[in-house]
Amino acid sequence: MSRPLPLPRVSRRRFFAAVLLVTLLVAGGLSYLASAHPDGLEHVAATTGFGDTARDSAAAGSPFADYGTQGVDDPWLSGAVAGVVGVAVVLLLAGGLALAVRRRDPEQD
């Protein structure tokens, strides 16, 4: 029976760079393939007759409302920019949280 080949070691930096690249490609590139149809909640509201009672959210006037970017006329580019900015915000928040709660070696302080 043959032994499996050992996997090459990948540095953390390369791994995170690859994950970031794939995430940005999905958020920015695949937004072109997103459906233009309403989401499930909007569809149910329209079919059951209470869709016209909906009000705008507090964030309706924000620069990235409705999965788009205010001031960008091209629908694909508008969604791509909103997706990339969304990824950046989530990564910054998650990274900040990870730094805030990480364990510190008491001997280093």
TASUL-V495247 format. One record per pair of residues at least 12 apart in sequence whose ideal C-beta (glycine too) atoms are under 7 Angstrom apart, sorted by the first residue. I is the first residue (numbers start at 0). J is the second residue. D is the distance in whole Angstrom. If there is no record, write none. Layout:
i=[I | I]
j=[J | J]
d=[D | D]
//
This chain:
i=[22 | 23 | 23 | 26 | 26 | 26 | 26 | 27 | 27 | 27 | 28 | 30 | 30 | 30 | 30 | 31 | 33 | 63 | 63 | 66 | 66 | 67 | 68 | 68]
j=[86 | 83 | 86 | 82 | 83 | 85 | 86 | 79 | 82 | 83 | 79 | 75 | 78 | 79 | 82 | 75 | 78 | 81 | 84 | 78 | 81 | 81 | 80 | 81]
d=[5 | 6 | 6 | 3 | 6 | 7 | 5 | 4 | 5 | 5 | 7 | 7 | 4 | 5 | 5 | 5 | 7 | 5 | 6 | 6 | 6 | 6 | 4 | 5]
//
